[in-house]
Amino acid sequence: MSSTQLAWFRSSYSGTAGDNCVEVAVTEQAIQVRDSKDVSRPHLDVCRSGWARFVRYAAEH
């Protein structure tokens, strides 16, 4: 699936200025992560279990 076909979204904590944000898209295989300032750059694929660990860590710190 190309990055233009994905449903990208930002955290509700990102604010409206649009700067310094990452966007994520969820697929069956992975979580896709990209820089919202330069969406033409390649995105990062993170396995679902890795994403879950990252979110738990971020919530704790």
VODREN-391558 format. One line per field, with one value per atom (N, C-alpha, C, O): x, y, z; residue number from 1; residue in one letter; atom name. Coordinates in pm, 1 decimal, decimal comma. Layout:
# residues N
xx	[X:...] $
yy	[Y:...] $
zz	[Z:...] $
n	[NUM:...] $
res	[A:...] $
atom	[CA:...] $
# end
This chain:
# residues 61
xx	[85,4:0,0:90,2:183,3:63,0:145,7:106,8:-2,8:199,4:172,7:57,8:-3,0:26,2:-86,7:-220,5:-322,9:-221,3:-344,5:-373,5:-483,4:-278,4:-295,9:-374,4:-371,3:-444,1:-518,6:-427,7:-425,5:-352,6:-257,5:-330,4:-426,1:-285,9:-343,1:-236,9:-133,9:-264,3:-174,2:-240,6:-362,1:-159,1:-210,4:-296,7:-273,0:-395,3:-478,2:-397,2:-441,3:-280,8:-193,0:-103,8:-28,7:-110,8:-19,4:-45,4:46,5:-164,7:-195,4:-230,6:-238,2:-252,0:-296,7:-189,0:-211,6:-72,0:33,8:92,9:143,1:87,9:136,6:286,7:338,8:356,9:502,3:543,7:473,1:657,7:717,2:621,1:608,4:554,8:460,2:501,3:568,7:460,5:468,1:324,8:232,7:307,8:178,1:189,7:296,3:81,3:79,9:-36,4:-137,9:-18,6:-123,8:-116,9:-8,3:-231,4:-239,0:-273,0:-367,8:-195,3:-226,0:-236,3:-208,8:-275,4:-283,0:-146,1:-134,0:-42,9:90,2:169,4:249,3:148,6:236,5:173,5:66,3:243,8:211,0:312,3:432,8:264,4:350,3:367,5:270,7:489,1:518,2:593,0:685,8:553,0:622,7:629,4:554,9:719,0:737,3:633,8:629,4:552,0:446,6:501,4:432,1:624,5:682,7:733,5:745,2:763,9:817,3:761,4:829,0:639,4:571,0:625,3:587,0:713,7:771,6:883,6:921,0:936,2:1042,1:982,1:862,6:1064,3:1013,7:960,0:1008,5:860,3:805,7:868,0:930,4:850,1:905,2:794,8:684,2:824,2:730,6:768,0:882,4:671,5:694,3:595,3:475,6:645,3:553,2:455,9:486,0:341,0:237,3:284,8:254,9:358,2:404,8:509,4:512,2:594,4:692,7:625,5:668,0:520,6:446,3:379,9:381,1:322,2:256,6:357,7:327,0:478,0:582,0:621,7:639,8:635,3:670,1:563,0:596,0:438,1:329,4:325,4:306,4:343,3:347,4:462,5:445,6:579,7:696,0:670,4:698,6:617,6:591,4:490,0:502,9:389,3:287,8:344,2:297,0:445,1:503,8:606,1:635,9:659,6:768,4:728,6:808,5] $
yy	[-117,3:0,0:123,8:132,8:217,6:338,8:433,7:425,6:524,0:616,7:711,5:765,0:733,9:821,9:753,0:820,1:619,8:545,3:524,2:481,8:552,6:531,8:645,9:758,9:616,5:718,0:769,5:713,8:876,1:933,1:1020,6:1089,4:1018,6:1107,5:1147,6:1081,8:1257,0:1309,1:1293,0:1276,2:1298,5:1294,1:1416,6:1524,1:1399,9:1513,8:1613,8:1727,2:1574,6:1663,0:1748,4:1832,2:1728,9:1796,3:1945,0:2019,5:1989,7:2130,5:2159,2:2067,8:2285,7:2323,1:2388,1:2413,1:2416,6:2485,0:2396,5:2447,8:2264,7:2173,6:2153,8:2089,4:2207,5:2190,7:2082,8:2055,6:2022,4:1923,0:1809,9:1773,6:1755,5:1647,2:1522,7:1530,1:1410,3:1287,0:1244,8:1276,8:1174,1:1120,6:969,2:914,8:902,3:756,6:708,1:776,1:589,6:520,6:374,0:318,6:312,8:174,7:83,4:109,0:-22,2:-126,2:-258,6:-265,6:-362,6:-494,9:-542,1:-608,7:-508,6:-559,2:-474,1:-527,4:-342,8:-255,6:-119,7:-87,4:-41,7:99,3:177,7:155,3:268,1:350,7:485,4:541,8:536,3:663,3:751,9:706,1:880,1:973,5:1111,8:1143,8:1192,8:1331,7:1417,0:1416,8:1488,7:1568,0:1687,8:1742,6:1728,7:1843,3:1806,3:1892,7:1678,7:1635,2:1496,8:1395,7:1493,4:1366,4:1294,4:1180,6:1359,5:1293,6:1197,2:1110,2:1212,4:1122,3:986,1:975,9:882,0:747,7:743,2:813,6:660,3:643,1:522,0:438,4:514,1:406,4:304,9:342,0:178,3:70,0:13,7:-26,1:10,3:-43,1:-157,1:-141,0:-272,8:-383,7:-344,0:-258,0:-406,9:-371,1:-388,7:-305,2:-496,1:-517,8:-412,9:-367,4:-374,3:-268,9:-135,4:-60,8:-104,9:19,5:19,0:120,2:-94,2:-104,9:-81,4:-12,6:-137,9:-115,6:32,1:87,6:95,7:236,8:322,2:410,9:296,9:375,1:355,7:452,1:231,4:207,5:283,2:345,6:278,0:349,1:500,0:565,1:555,0:699,1:741,8:849,0:658,1:691,6:690,9:764,3:607,8:597,1:706,9:733,4:770,2:867,1:1005,2:1098,2] $
zz	[0,0:0,0:0,0:80,0:-88,3:-93,6:18,8:74,4:51,1:162,2:132,0:224,8:4,7:-27,9:-5,6:7,0:-0,5:22,5:170,8:206,5:255,8:399,0:462,5:413,6:570,6:646,4:757,7:867,5:729,1:825,1:925,0:889,4:1050,6:1151,4:1252,2:1266,5:1321,4:1425,3:1560,6:1571,1:1662,4:1798,0:1825,6:1770,4:1910,1:1950,4:2032,0:2050,9:2080,4:2156,3:2066,5:2116,6:1935,9:1843,4:1828,6:1794,5:1852,5:1833,1:1688,8:1606,7:1657,8:1523,9:1439,6:1321,2:1496,5:1421,8:1313,0:1212,9:1330,2:1228,4:1225,9:1134,8:1323,7:1324,7:1423,6:1520,7:1398,1:1488,3:1524,4:1641,4:1425,6:1449,8:1373,7:1271,0:1424,8:1348,3:1318,8:1393,8:1211,0:1174,7:1172,9:1144,2:1203,2:1200,9:1115,5:1100,4:1060,8:986,5:1027,7:1045,3:1042,8:1089,1:971,3:897,2:955,2:857,0:931,0:1050,8:860,6:924,4:969,1:1072,0:893,2:921,2:1019,6:1096,5:1018,5:1095,9:1120,8:1069,7:1200,9:1220,6:1137,3:1148,6:1055,3:971,3:1041,5:1092,7:1043,7:1110,3:1011,9:945,1:1002,3:913,9:975,3:1067,9:923,0:964,2:891,3:768,3:964,3:900,8:823,3:737,6:852,5:781,8:643,2:556,4:621,8:493,4:461,0:480,1:412,5:387,3:263,9:237,1:189,0:71,6:110,6:32,0:230,6:277,0:310,7:338,3:308,8:342,7:485,4:573,9:505,4:639,6:706,2:640,9:835,7:917,1:944,2:983,5:923,5:955,4:1091,8:1113,8:1183,2:1317,3:1338,5:1314,8:1383,3:1408,6:1519,8:1602,6:1520,0:1618,1:1761,7:1847,1:1789,7:1927,5:1965,5:2079,8:1872,0:1898,0:1924,8:2012,9:1849,1:1869,6:2006,7:2076,8:2045,0:2176,1:2288,5:2385,9:2275,7:2376,8:2382,1:2490,5:2265,7:2261,1:2329,7:2408,4:2301,2:2359,9:2512,6:2586,7:2559,2:2704,2:2768,2:2873,0:2705,6:2758,7:2762,8:2863,4:2654,6:2648,5:2754,4:2813,5:2778,3:2877,7:3019,9:3106,7:3042,5:3176,4:3205,9:3322,4:3103,4:3124,6:3085,5:3097,2] $
n	[1:1:1:1:2:2:2:2:3:3:3:3:4:4:4:4:5:5:5:5:6:6:6:6:7:7:7:7:8:8:8:8:9:9:9:9:10:10:10:10:11:11:11:11:12:12:12:12:13:13:13:13:14:14:14:14:15:15:15:15:16:16:16:16:17:17:17:17:18:18:18:18:19:19:19:19:20:20:20:20:21:21:21:21:22:22:22:22:23:23:23:23:24:24:24:24:25:25:25:25:26:26:26:26:27:27:27:27:28:28:28:28:29:29:29:29:30:30:30:30:31:31:31:31:32:32:32:32:33:33:33:33:34:34:34:34:35:35:35:35:36:36:36:36:37:37:37:37:38:38:38:38:39:39:39:39:40:40:40:40:41:41:41:41:42:42:42:42:43:43:43:43:44:44:44:44:45:45:45:45:46:46:46:46:47:47:47:47:48:48:48:48:49:49:49:49:50:50:50:50:51:51:51:51:52:52:52:52:53:53:53:53:54:54:54:54:55:55:55:55:56:56:56:56:57:57:57:57:58:58:58:58:59:59:59:59:60:60:60:60:61:61:61:61] $
res	[M:M:M:M:S:S:S:S:S:S:S:S:T:T:T:T:Q:Q:Q:Q:L:L:L:L:A:A:A:A:W:W:W:W:F:F:F:F:R:R:R:R:S:S:S:S:S:S:S:S:Y:Y:Y:Y:S:S:S:S:G:G:G:G:T:T:T:T:A:A:A:A:G:G:G:G:D:D:D:D:N:N:N:N:C:C:C:C:V:V:V:V:E:E:E:E:V:V:V:V:A:A:A:A:V:V:V:V:T:T:T:T:E:E:E:E:Q:Q:Q:Q:A:A:A:A:I:I:I:I:Q:Q:Q:Q:V:V:V:V:R:R:R:R:D:D:D:D:S:S:S:S:K:K:K:K:D:D:D:D:V:V:V:V:S:S:S:S:R:R:R:R:P:P:P:P:H:H:H:H:L:L:L:L:D:D:D:D:V:V:V:V:C:C:C:C:R:R:R:R:S:S:S:S:G:G:G:G:W:W:W:W:A:A:A:A:R:R:R:R:F:F:F:F:V:V:V:V:R:R:R:R:Y:Y:Y:Y:A:A:A:A:A:A:A:A:E:E:E:E:H:H:H:H] $
atom	[N:CA:C:O:N:CA:C:O:N:CA:C:O:N:CA:C:O:N:CA:C:O:N:CA:C:O:N:CA:C:O:N:CA:C:O:N:CA:C:O:N:CA:C:O:N:CA:C:O:N:CA:C:O:N:CA:C:O:N:CA:C:O:N:CA:C:O:N:CA:C:O:N:CA:C:O:N:CA:C:O:N:CA:C:O:N:CA:C:O:N:CA:C:O:N:CA:C:O:N:CA:C:O:N:CA:C:O:N:CA:C:O:N:CA:C:O:N:CA:C:O:N:CA:C:O:N:CA:C:O:N:CA:C:O:N:CA:C:O:N:CA:C:O:N:CA:C:O:N:CA:C:O:N:CA:C:O:N:CA:C:O:N:CA:C:O:N:CA:C:O:N:CA:C:O:N:CA:C:O:N:CA:C:O:N:CA:C:O:N:CA:C:O:N:CA:C:O:N:CA:C:O:N:CA:C:O:N:CA:C:O:N:CA:C:O:N:CA:C:O:N:CA:C:O:N:CA:C:O:N:CA:C:O:N:CA:C:O:N:CA:C:O:N:CA:C:O:N:CA:C:O:N:CA:C:O:N:CA:C:O:N:CA:C:O:N:CA:C:O:N:CA:C:O] $
# end
